[in-house]
C-alpha cells in the first residue's frame, strides 16, 4: 500500500492470460507514458494480478517485459490480492470453461492516485488523448 504513495500512481488490476482488455489497457498506458516525455518518471504504473494462482512473479515479470515502459507487477497470496482489489472497488470472478480452464471476468479501470489518494479513474475505453489529459491534470 505504501508503494502507491508516490506523486502520481496508476493502478490496474488484470491478469496475464487476459485475451483483450488487459493487454489493450497496458498498451495504452505504455503509449501514454511514452508521450509524457520527461514527466513519465513522476508516474508509476502498477499491474496487480487478479489471478495470483497462475500469475507467479516470474510470469508477471515476463508478461510486463513485452511493454516498453517500466510497469511494476504485483502478485501474491490470493486472499491478500482479493482484499486489495476489493479495497479499490475491483470485482473479479473466475468463469470456468467447458475444458476445465478458466477465464477471469473483472472490472478494469485504471485508478489514478496522487500522494496515495484517489483522484481519477480511466476506463479501458478512454482514448489516449483523454487519458493523457487526465494524467497531465495531476502531474
DSSP file (Angstrom, degrees, kcal/mol; ACC not computed):
  #  RESIDUE AA STRUCTURE BP1 BP2  ACC     N-H-->O    O-->H-N    N-H-->O    O-->H-N    TCO  KAPPA ALPHA  PHI   PSI    X-CA   Y-CA   Z-CA
    1    1 A X    >         0   0    0      0, 0.0     3,-1.4     0, 0.0     4,-0.1   0.000 360.0 360.0 360.0 -38.5    0.0    0.0    0.0
    2    2 A X  G >   +     0   0    0      1,-0.3     3,-1.8     2,-0.2     4,-0.0   0.802 360.0  67.3 -62.6 -28.5    2.9    2.4    0.8
    3    3 A X  G >  S+     0   0    0      1,-0.3     3,-0.6     2,-0.1    -1,-0.3   0.751  91.7  62.6 -62.6 -23.2    4.2    2.0   -2.7
    4    4 A X  G <  S+     0   0    0     -3,-1.4   112,-0.8     1,-0.2    -1,-0.3   0.437  79.7  87.3 -82.6   1.2    1.1    3.8   -4.0
    5    5 A X  G <   +     0   0    0     -3,-1.8    -1,-0.2   110,-0.2    -2,-0.1   0.317  60.3 120.9 -86.3   9.5    2.0    7.0   -2.1
    6    6 A X  S <  S-     0   0    0     -3,-0.6   109,-1.5   109,-0.1   110,-0.6  -0.053  85.0 -89.3 -66.1 174.2    4.2    8.5   -4.9
    7    7 A X  S    S+     0   0    0      1,-0.2   108,-0.5   107,-0.2     2,-0.3   0.906 113.0   2.9 -53.0 -46.6    3.5   11.8   -6.5
    8    8 A X  E    S-aB  43 114A   0     34,-0.9    36,-2.2   106,-0.2     2,-0.4  -0.970  74.3-179.6-146.2 129.4    1.3   10.2   -9.2
    9    9 A X  E     -aB  44 113A   0    104,-2.8   104,-3.2    -2,-0.3     2,-0.4  -0.979  13.8-159.5-132.4 138.6    0.4    6.5   -9.4
   10   10 A X  E     -aB  45 112A   0     34,-3.2    36,-3.2    -2,-0.4     2,-0.5  -0.978  11.9-166.0-116.1 131.6   -1.7    4.4  -11.8
   11   11 A X  E     -aB  46 111A   0    100,-2.5   100,-2.8    -2,-0.4     2,-0.4  -0.967   6.8-179.2-120.2 129.9   -3.1    1.1  -10.6
   12   12 A X  E     -aB  47 110A   0     34,-2.7    36,-2.8    -2,-0.5     2,-0.5  -0.990  13.8-153.8-130.5 126.0   -4.5   -1.5  -13.0
   13   13 A X  E     +a   48   0A   0     96,-0.6     2,-0.2    -2,-0.4    36,-0.2  -0.858  42.3 116.9 -96.8 127.3   -5.9   -4.9  -11.9
   14   14 A X  E     -a   49   0A   0     34,-2.1    36,-2.9    -2,-0.5    37,-0.4  -0.818  50.8-110.5-161.3-160.8   -5.7   -7.6  -14.6
   15   15 A X    >   -     0   0    0     34,-0.2     3,-1.5    -2,-0.2     7,-0.1  -0.992  21.3-120.7-154.2 152.8   -4.2  -11.0  -15.4
   16   16 A X  T 3  S+     0   0    0     -2,-0.3    -1,-0.1     1,-0.3     7,-0.0   0.711 109.5  55.7 -71.5 -21.2   -1.6  -12.2  -17.8
   17   17 A X  T 3  S+     0   0    0     34,-0.1    -1,-0.3     5,-0.0     2,-0.2   0.339  75.8 129.9 -90.6   7.6   -4.0  -14.7  -19.6
   18   18 A X    <   -     0   0    0     -3,-1.5     5,-0.3     1,-0.1    85,-0.0  -0.428  50.2-151.9 -63.8 129.0   -6.4  -11.9  -20.4
   19   19 A X  S    S-     0   0    0     -2,-0.2    -1,-0.1     3,-0.1    -3,-0.0   0.726  72.2 -15.1 -79.1 -20.8   -7.3  -12.1  -24.1
   20   20 A X  S  > S+     0   0    0      3,-0.0     4,-2.2     4,-0.0     5,-0.2   0.542 119.6  53.9-146.7 -63.6   -8.1   -8.4  -24.8
   21   21 A X  H  > S+     0   0    0      1,-0.2     4,-2.7     2,-0.2     5,-0.2   0.890 108.2  50.1 -61.2 -44.3   -8.8   -5.7  -22.2
   22   22 A X  H  > S+     0   0    0      2,-0.2     4,-2.6     1,-0.2     5,-0.3   0.963 115.1  39.6 -64.2 -54.0   -5.7   -6.2  -20.1
   23   23 A X  H  > S+     0   0    0     -5,-0.3     4,-2.2     1,-0.2    -1,-0.2   0.883 117.1  52.2 -64.1 -33.6   -3.1   -6.1  -22.9
   24   24 A X  H  X S+     0   0    0     -4,-2.2     4,-2.0     2,-0.2    -2,-0.2   0.922 112.3  44.8 -64.9 -44.3   -5.0   -3.3  -24.6
   25   25 A X  H  X S+     0   0    0     -4,-2.7     4,-2.3    -5,-0.2    -2,-0.2   0.915 114.4  47.7 -67.9 -43.8   -5.1   -1.2  -21.5
   26   26 A X  H  X S+     0   0    0     -4,-2.6     4,-2.2    -5,-0.2    -1,-0.2   0.871 110.4  53.0 -66.3 -35.7   -1.5   -1.7  -20.7
   27   27 A X  H  X S+     0   0    0     -4,-2.2     4,-2.1    -5,-0.3    -1,-0.2   0.911 108.6  50.0 -64.0 -41.1   -0.5   -0.9  -24.2
   28   28 A X  H  X S+     0   0    0     -4,-2.0     4,-2.6     1,-0.2    -2,-0.2   0.922 111.2  48.3 -62.6 -43.6   -2.5    2.3  -24.0
   29   29 A X  H  X S+     0   0    0     -4,-2.3     4,-2.6     1,-0.2    -1,-0.2   0.854 108.1  56.1 -65.6 -33.4   -0.6    3.2  -20.7
   30   30 A X  H  X S+     0   0    0     -4,-2.2     4,-1.9     2,-0.2    -1,-0.2   0.924 110.7  43.6 -60.7 -46.3    2.6    2.3  -22.4
   31   31 A X  H  X S+     0   0    0     -4,-2.1     4,-2.2     2,-0.2    -2,-0.2   0.901 112.1  53.3 -67.2 -42.2    1.9    4.9  -25.2
   32   32 A X  H  X S+     0   0    0     -4,-2.6     4,-1.0     1,-0.2    -2,-0.2   0.936 109.6  48.1 -59.2 -47.2    0.7    7.5  -22.6
   33   33 A X  H >< S+     0   0    0     -4,-2.6     3,-0.6     1,-0.2     4,-0.4   0.899 110.1  52.4 -61.1 -40.3    3.9    7.1  -20.6
   34   34 A X  H >< S+     0   0    0     -4,-1.9     3,-1.1     1,-0.2    -1,-0.2   0.892 108.7  50.5 -62.4 -39.1    5.9    7.5  -23.8
   35   35 A X  H 3< S+     0   0    0     -4,-2.2    -1,-0.2     1,-0.2    -2,-0.2   0.665  96.1  70.2 -74.8 -15.8    4.1   10.7  -24.7
   36   36 A X  T X< S-     0   0    0     -4,-1.0     3,-2.3    -3,-0.6    -1,-0.2   0.607  78.8-177.4 -77.1  -9.7    4.7   12.2  -21.3
   37   37 A X  G X   +     0   0    0     -3,-1.1     3,-1.4    -4,-0.4    -1,-0.2  -0.246  68.4   5.9  51.2-119.5    8.4   12.5  -22.2
   38   38 A X  G 3  S+     0   0    0      1,-0.3     3,-0.4     2,-0.1    -1,-0.3   0.581 127.7  62.9 -74.4  -8.4   10.4   13.9  -19.2
   39   39 A X  G X  S+     0   0    0     -3,-2.3     3,-2.0     1,-0.2     4,-0.3   0.579  76.3  89.2 -88.9  -9.5    7.3   13.8  -16.9
   40   40 A X  G X  S+     0   0    0     -3,-1.4     3,-1.4     1,-0.3    -1,-0.2   0.757  75.3  66.6 -65.6 -23.0    7.0   10.0  -17.1
   41   41 A X  G 3  S+     0   0    0     -3,-0.4    -1,-0.3     1,-0.3    -2,-0.1   0.711  95.1  60.2 -67.6 -17.6    9.3    9.5  -14.1
   42   42 A X  G <  S+     0   0    0     -3,-2.0   -34,-0.9     1,-0.1     2,-0.5   0.567  96.8  70.1 -84.6  -9.6    6.7   11.1  -12.0
   43   43 A X  E <   -a    8   0A   0     -3,-1.4     2,-0.4    -4,-0.3   -34,-0.2  -0.944  63.9-166.8-115.3 120.6    4.1    8.5  -12.8
   44   44 A X  E     -a    9   0A   0    -36,-2.2   -34,-3.2    -2,-0.5     2,-0.5  -0.883   7.7-155.8-102.2 135.4    4.4    4.9  -11.5
   45   45 A X  E     -ac  10  71A   0     25,-0.5    27,-3.0    -2,-0.4     2,-0.4  -0.955   6.6-165.0-115.4 125.1    2.2    2.3  -13.1
   46   46 A X  E     -ac  11  72A   0    -36,-3.2   -34,-2.7    -2,-0.5     2,-0.6  -0.914   7.6-160.9-109.7 132.9    1.3   -0.9  -11.1
   47   47 A X  E     -ac  12  73A   0     25,-3.0    27,-2.6    -2,-0.4     2,-0.6  -0.967  13.0-168.5-108.8 117.3   -0.2   -4.0  -12.7
   48   48 A X  E     -ac  13  74A   0    -36,-2.8   -34,-2.1    -2,-0.6     2,-0.3  -0.935  17.8-130.7-112.5 120.9   -1.8   -6.1  -10.0
   49   49 A X  E     -a   14   0A   0     25,-2.7     3,-0.3    -2,-0.6   -34,-0.2  -0.504  16.0-168.2 -74.6 130.6   -2.8   -9.7  -10.9
   50   50 A X  S    S+     0   0    0    -36,-2.9   -35,-0.2    -2,-0.3    -1,-0.1   0.249  88.5  60.6 -92.6   9.2   -6.3  -10.8  -10.1
   51   51 A X    >>  +     0   0    0    -37,-0.4     4,-2.9     1,-0.1     3,-1.1  -0.461  58.6 156.1-130.7  59.3   -5.1  -14.3  -10.9
   52   52 A X  T 34  +     0   0    0     -3,-0.3    -1,-0.1     1,-0.3     5,-0.1   0.696  66.6  69.6 -65.3 -16.8   -2.3  -15.0   -8.5
   53   53 A X  T 34 S+     0   0    0      1,-0.2    -1,-0.3    -3,-0.1     3,-0.1   0.889 118.2  19.8 -67.0 -37.3   -2.7  -18.7   -8.7
   54   54 A X  T <4 S+     0   0    0     -3,-1.1     2,-1.6     1,-0.2    -2,-0.2   0.742 113.0  76.7 -98.4 -30.5   -1.4  -18.7  -12.3
   55   55 A X     <  +     0   0    0     -4,-2.9    21,-0.2     4,-0.1    -1,-0.2  -0.581  62.9 175.6 -90.1  81.7    0.4  -15.3  -12.3
   56   56 A X     >  -     0   0    0     -2,-1.6     4,-2.6    -3,-0.1     5,-0.3  -0.296  49.6 -97.7 -72.4 166.6    3.6  -16.1  -10.3
   57   57 A X  H  > S+     0   0    0      1,-0.2     4,-2.5     2,-0.2     5,-0.2   0.885 127.1  50.6 -54.5 -38.6    6.2  -13.3  -10.0
   58   58 A X  H  > S+     0   0    0      2,-0.2     4,-2.4     1,-0.2    -1,-0.2   0.908 110.2  48.7 -66.5 -42.3    8.1  -14.8  -12.9
   59   59 A X  H  > S+     0   0    0      2,-0.2     4,-2.4     1,-0.2    -2,-0.2   0.920 113.7  46.6 -63.9 -44.3    5.0  -15.0  -15.2
   60   60 A X  H  X S+     0   0    0     -4,-2.6     4,-2.7     2,-0.2     5,-0.2   0.917 112.0  50.8 -64.7 -43.4    4.1  -11.3  -14.4
   61   61 A X  H  X S+     0   0    0     -4,-2.5     4,-1.3    -5,-0.3    -2,-0.2   0.924 112.5  46.4 -60.4 -44.8    7.7  -10.2  -14.9
   62   62 A X  H  < S+     0   0    0     -4,-2.4     4,-0.4     2,-0.2     3,-0.2   0.914 112.5  50.5 -63.9 -43.2    7.8  -11.9  -18.3
   63   63 A X  H >< S+     0   0    0     -4,-2.4     3,-1.3     1,-0.2    -2,-0.2   0.923 111.6  47.0 -60.6 -46.9    4.4  -10.5  -19.3
   64   64 A X  H >< S+     0   0    0     -4,-2.7     3,-1.6     1,-0.3    -1,-0.2   0.714  96.6  73.2 -72.0 -19.9    5.3   -6.9  -18.4
   65   65 A X  T 3< S+     0   0    0     -4,-1.3    -1,-0.3     1,-0.3    -2,-0.2   0.663  83.1  70.5 -68.8 -13.5    8.6   -7.2  -20.3
   66   66 A X  T <  S+     0   0    0     -3,-1.3     2,-0.3    -4,-0.4    -1,-0.3   0.533  88.1  77.8 -80.6  -4.1    6.7   -7.1  -23.6
   67   67 A X  S <  S-     0   0    0     -3,-1.6     4,-0.1     2,-0.2   -40,-0.1  -0.809  79.5-135.5-103.6 148.1    5.9   -3.4  -22.9
   68   68 A X  S    S+     0   0    0     -2,-0.3    -1,-0.1   -41,-0.1     2,-0.1   0.882  83.4  67.5 -69.1 -39.2    8.4   -0.6  -23.4
   69   69 A X  S    S-     0   0    0      1,-0.1     2,-0.9    -5,-0.0    -2,-0.2  -0.346  94.0-100.8 -84.2 163.8    7.8    1.2  -20.2
   70   70 A X        +     0   0    0     -2,-0.1   -25,-0.5   -40,-0.1     2,-0.4  -0.744  42.2 179.1 -89.7 104.4    8.6    0.0  -16.7
   71   71 A X  E     -c   45   0A   0     -2,-0.9     2,-0.6    -7,-0.2   -25,-0.2  -0.823  26.4-129.0-100.3 145.3    5.4   -1.3  -15.1
   72   72 A X  E     -c   46   0A   0    -27,-3.0   -25,-3.0    -2,-0.4     2,-0.4  -0.850  22.9-148.5 -95.5 122.6    5.6   -2.7  -11.5
   73   73 A X  E     -c   47   0A   0     -2,-0.6     2,-0.4   -27,-0.2   -25,-0.2  -0.727  12.7-169.7 -93.9 139.7    4.0   -6.1  -11.3
   74   74 A X  E     +c   48   0A   0    -27,-2.6   -25,-2.7    -2,-0.4     2,-0.3  -0.996  18.0 146.5-131.0 131.5    2.3   -7.3   -8.1
   75   75 A X        +     0   0    0     -2,-0.4     2,-0.3   -27,-0.2   -19,-0.1  -0.885  13.4 128.0-145.6 176.1    1.0  -10.7   -7.3
   76   76 A X        +     0   0    0     -2,-0.3     2,-0.1   -21,-0.2   -21,-0.1  -0.981  56.8   1.6 166.8-155.4    0.8  -12.7   -4.1
   77   77 A X     >  -     0   0    0     -2,-0.3     4,-2.5     1,-0.1     3,-0.4  -0.425  63.0-128.3 -65.0 132.0   -1.4  -14.7   -1.8
   78   78 A X  H  > S+     0   0    0      1,-0.2     4,-2.6     2,-0.2     5,-0.2   0.854 106.6  52.4 -50.9 -41.4   -4.9  -15.0   -3.3
   79   79 A X  H  > S+     0   0    0      2,-0.2     4,-2.3     1,-0.2    -1,-0.2   0.913 111.9  45.2 -64.0 -41.9   -6.6  -13.8   -0.1
   80   80 A X  H  > S+     0   0    0     -3,-0.4     4,-2.5     2,-0.2    -2,-0.2   0.897 113.7  48.8 -69.9 -40.1   -4.5  -10.6    0.1
   81   81 A X  H  X S+     0   0    0     -4,-2.5     4,-2.9     2,-0.2     5,-0.2   0.910 110.8  52.1 -64.3 -41.0   -4.8   -9.8   -3.6
   82   82 A X  H  X S+     0   0    0     -4,-2.6     4,-2.5    -5,-0.3    -2,-0.2   0.940 111.4  45.8 -59.5 -48.0   -8.6  -10.3   -3.3
   83   83 A X  H  X S+     0   0    0     -4,-2.3     4,-2.0     2,-0.2    -2,-0.2   0.897 113.4  49.9 -63.6 -40.4   -8.7   -7.9   -0.3
   84   84 A X  H  X S+     0   0    0     -4,-2.5     4,-0.9     2,-0.2    -2,-0.2   0.936 112.2  47.1 -63.0 -46.7   -6.5   -5.3   -2.1
   85   85 A X  H ><>S+     0   0    0     -4,-2.9     5,-2.7     1,-0.2     3,-0.8   0.917 112.7  49.0 -63.8 -42.2   -8.6   -5.5   -5.2
   86   86 A X  H ><5S+     0   0    0     -4,-2.5     3,-1.9     1,-0.2    -1,-0.2   0.858 102.6  61.9 -65.1 -34.5  -11.9   -5.1   -3.3
   87   87 A X  H 3<5S+     0   0    0     -4,-2.0    -1,-0.2     1,-0.3    -2,-0.2   0.761 107.8  44.9 -64.2 -22.1  -10.5   -2.2   -1.3
   88   88 A X  T <<5S-     0   0    0     -4,-0.9    -1,-0.3    -3,-0.8    -2,-0.2   0.259 123.7-104.7-102.3  10.1  -10.2   -0.4   -4.7
   89   89 A X  T < 5 +     0   0    0     -3,-1.9     2,-0.5     1,-0.3    -3,-0.2   0.681  68.8 150.4  79.9  17.9  -13.7   -1.4   -5.8
   90   90 A X      < -     0   0    0     -5,-2.7     2,-0.5    -6,-0.2    -1,-0.3  -0.724  29.1-160.6 -88.2 129.7  -12.5   -4.1   -8.3
   91   91 A X        +     0   0    0     -2,-0.5    16,-2.2     2,-0.0     2,-0.3  -0.920  17.4 166.0-109.5 133.0  -14.8   -7.0   -8.8
   92   92 A X  E     +E  106   0B   0     -2,-0.5     2,-0.3    14,-0.2    14,-0.2  -0.998   8.5 173.5-146.1 149.3  -13.5  -10.2  -10.3
   93   93 A X  E     -E  105   0B   0     12,-2.2    12,-2.7    -2,-0.3     2,-0.3  -0.988  33.3-109.8-154.0 147.8  -14.6  -13.8  -10.6
   94   94 A X  E     -E  104   0B   0     -2,-0.3     2,-0.6    10,-0.2    10,-0.2  -0.570  23.4-159.9 -75.7 137.3  -13.5  -17.0  -12.3
   95   95 A X  E     -E  103   0B   0      8,-3.1     8,-2.3    -2,-0.3     2,-0.3  -0.963  15.7-143.8-117.4 110.3  -15.6  -18.2  -15.3
   96   96 A X  E     -E  102   0B   0     -2,-0.6     6,-0.3     6,-0.2     2,-0.2  -0.552  10.7-146.2 -81.5 138.4  -14.9  -21.8  -15.9
   97   97 A X    >   -     0   0    0      4,-3.2     3,-1.8    -2,-0.3    -1,-0.0  -0.497  29.5-101.6 -96.6 167.5  -14.9  -23.1  -19.5
   98   98 A X  T 3  S+     0   0    0      1,-0.3    -1,-0.1    -2,-0.2    -2,-0.0   0.791 120.1  57.3 -59.7 -29.9  -16.0  -26.5  -20.8
   99   99 A X  T 3  S-     0   0    0      1,-0.1    -1,-0.3     2,-0.0     3,-0.1   0.371 121.1-103.8 -86.6   6.7  -12.4  -27.8  -21.0
  100  100 A X  S <  S+     0   0    0     -3,-1.8    -2,-0.1     1,-0.3    -1,-0.1   0.230  87.0 116.4  92.6 -15.3  -11.8  -27.1  -17.3
  101  101 A X        -     0   0    0     -5,-0.1    -4,-3.2     1,-0.0     2,-0.3  -0.236  53.0-143.1 -74.2 173.3   -9.7  -24.0  -17.9
  102  102 A X  E     -E   96   0B   0     -6,-0.3     2,-0.3    -3,-0.1    -6,-0.2  -0.980  14.1-159.2-141.3 156.9  -10.9  -20.6  -16.6
  103  103 A X  E     -E   95   0B   0     -8,-2.3    -8,-3.1    -2,-0.3     2,-0.5  -0.763  24.8-124.3-118.3 168.2  -11.0  -17.0  -17.6
  104  104 A X  E     -E   94   0B   0     -2,-0.3     2,-0.5   -10,-0.2   -10,-0.2  -0.974  10.6-155.4-123.8 124.8  -11.5  -14.1  -15.2
  105  105 A X  E     +E   93   0B   0    -12,-2.7   -12,-2.2    -2,-0.5     2,-0.3  -0.844  33.2 158.8 -92.2 126.0  -14.2  -11.6  -15.6
  106  106 A X  E     -E   92   0B   0     -2,-0.5   -14,-0.2   -14,-0.2     2,-0.2  -0.991  46.7-103.2-150.1 154.2  -13.1   -8.3  -13.8
  107  107 A X        -     0   0    0    -16,-2.2   -94,-0.1    -2,-0.3   -17,-0.0  -0.521  35.2-160.0 -73.6 150.2  -13.7   -4.6  -13.7
  108  108 A X        +     0   0    0     -2,-0.2    16,-0.2   -96,-0.1     2,-0.1  -0.121  29.6 141.7-135.5  40.5  -10.9   -2.8  -15.5
  109  109 A X        -     0   0    0     14,-0.1     2,-0.7    15,-0.1   -96,-0.6  -0.458  49.0-127.6 -76.7 157.5  -10.4    0.8  -14.6
  110  110 A X  E     -BD  12 122A   0     12,-2.7    12,-2.9   -98,-0.1     2,-0.5  -0.943  28.5-146.9 -97.8 118.4   -7.0    2.4  -14.3
  111  111 A X  E     -BD  11 121A   0   -100,-2.8  -100,-2.5    -2,-0.7     2,-0.5  -0.759   7.4-152.8 -92.6 126.9   -7.1    4.1  -10.9
  112  112 A X  E     -BD  10 120A   0      8,-2.9     7,-2.8    -2,-0.5     8,-1.5  -0.876  13.6-174.9-105.5 127.3   -5.1    7.3  -10.6
  113  113 A X  E     -BD   9 118A   0   -104,-3.2  -104,-2.8    -2,-0.5     2,-0.5  -0.933  13.7-160.5-119.8 142.9   -3.8    8.3   -7.2
  114  114 A X  E >  S-BD   8 117A   0      3,-2.7     3,-1.7    -2,-0.4  -106,-0.2  -0.989  85.0 -14.5-121.5 121.1   -2.0   11.5   -6.2
  115  115 A X  T 3  S-     0   0    0   -109,-1.5  -110,-0.2  -108,-0.5  -108,-0.2   0.875 131.0 -53.7  52.2  40.4    0.1   11.2   -3.0
  116  116 A X  T 3  S+     0   0    0   -112,-0.8     2,-0.4  -110,-0.6    -1,-0.3   0.434 115.9 111.7  80.6  -0.2   -1.8    7.9   -2.2
  117  117 A X  E <  S-D  114   0A   0     -3,-1.7    -3,-2.7  -112,-0.1    -1,-0.2  -0.879  74.7-106.5-111.1 139.1   -5.3    9.4   -2.6
  118  118 A X  E     +D  113   0A   0     -2,-0.4    -5,-0.2    -5,-0.2     3,-0.1  -0.379  46.7 156.5 -60.6 130.7   -7.8    8.6   -5.3
  119  119 A X  E     -     0   0A   0     -7,-2.8     2,-0.3     1,-0.4    -6,-0.2   0.577  59.2  -4.7-126.6 -26.5   -8.1   11.5   -7.8
  120  120 A X  E     -D  112   0A   0     -8,-1.5    -8,-2.9     2,-0.0    -1,-0.4  -0.986  49.6-139.8-162.6 166.5   -9.4    9.9  -11.1
  121  121 A X  E     -D  111   0A   0     -2,-0.3     2,-0.4   -10,-0.2   -10,-0.2  -0.999  12.5-155.7-136.7 134.6  -10.3    6.8  -12.9
  122  122 A X  E     -D  110   0A   0    -12,-2.9   -12,-2.7    -2,-0.4     2,-0.3  -0.886  13.7-138.6-106.8 142.2   -9.7    5.9  -16.6
  123  123 A X    >   -     0   0    0     -2,-0.4     3,-1.3   -14,-0.2   -14,-0.1  -0.676  21.0-122.3 -92.3 152.5  -11.8    3.5  -18.5
  124  124 A X  T 3  S+     0   0    0     -2,-0.3    -1,-0.1     1,-0.2   -15,-0.1   0.691 115.7  60.3 -65.0 -15.2  -10.2    1.0  -20.8
  125  125 A X  T 3  S+     0   0    0      2,-0.0    -1,-0.2  -100,-0.0     2,-0.1   0.642  80.2 106.3 -84.9 -16.0  -12.5    2.6  -23.4
  126  126 A X  S <  S-     0   0    0     -3,-1.3     2,-0.1     1,-0.1    -4,-0.0  -0.383  71.5-126.1 -64.1 139.3  -10.9    6.0  -23.0
  127  127 A X     >  -     0   0    0      1,-0.1     4,-2.3    -2,-0.1     5,-0.2  -0.289  25.6-101.1 -79.9 173.5   -8.6    7.0  -25.9
  128  128 A X  H  > S+     0   0    0      1,-0.2     4,-2.8     2,-0.2     5,-0.2   0.877 119.7  56.6 -63.7 -39.6   -5.0    8.1  -25.5
  129  129 A X  H  > S+     0   0    0      1,-0.2     4,-2.2     2,-0.2    -1,-0.2   0.932 110.8  42.9 -59.7 -47.6   -5.8   11.8  -25.8
  130  130 A X  H  > S+     0   0    0      2,-0.2     4,-2.4     1,-0.2    -1,-0.2   0.914 113.3  52.4 -65.9 -42.3   -8.3   11.7  -22.9
  131  131 A X  H  X S+     0   0    0     -4,-2.3     4,-2.4     1,-0.2    -2,-0.2   0.915 110.5  48.2 -59.6 -44.0   -6.0    9.5  -20.8
  132  132 A X  H  X S+     0   0    0     -4,-2.8     4,-3.1     1,-0.2     5,-0.3   0.919 109.7  52.8 -62.2 -43.8   -3.2   12.0  -21.3
  133  133 A X  H  X S+     0   0    0     -4,-2.2     4,-1.5    -5,-0.2    -2,-0.2   0.920 111.3  45.9 -59.5 -45.5   -5.4   14.9  -20.4
  134  134 A X  H  X S+     0   0    0     -4,-2.4     4,-0.7     2,-0.2    -1,-0.2   0.938 115.8  45.3 -64.1 -47.7   -6.5   13.3  -17.1
  135  135 A X  H >X S+     0   0    0     -4,-2.4     3,-1.2     1,-0.2     4,-0.8   0.919 110.7  52.6 -65.2 -43.9   -2.9   12.4  -16.2
  136  136 A X  H >< S+     0   0    0     -4,-3.1     3,-0.6     1,-0.3    -1,-0.2   0.830  99.5  65.3 -61.6 -31.1   -1.4   15.7  -17.1
  137  137 A X  H 3< S+     0   0    0     -4,-1.5    -1,-0.3    -5,-0.3    -2,-0.2   0.824 110.5  36.1 -59.3 -31.3   -4.0   17.4  -14.9
  138  138 A X  H <<        0   0    0     -3,-1.2    -1,-0.2    -4,-0.7    -2,-0.2   0.465 360.0 360.0-105.0  -3.1   -2.5   15.8  -11.8
  139  139 A X    <<        0   0    0     -4,-0.8    -1,-0.2    -3,-0.6    -2,-0.1   0.489 360.0 360.0 -74.6 360.0    1.2   15.9  -12.8
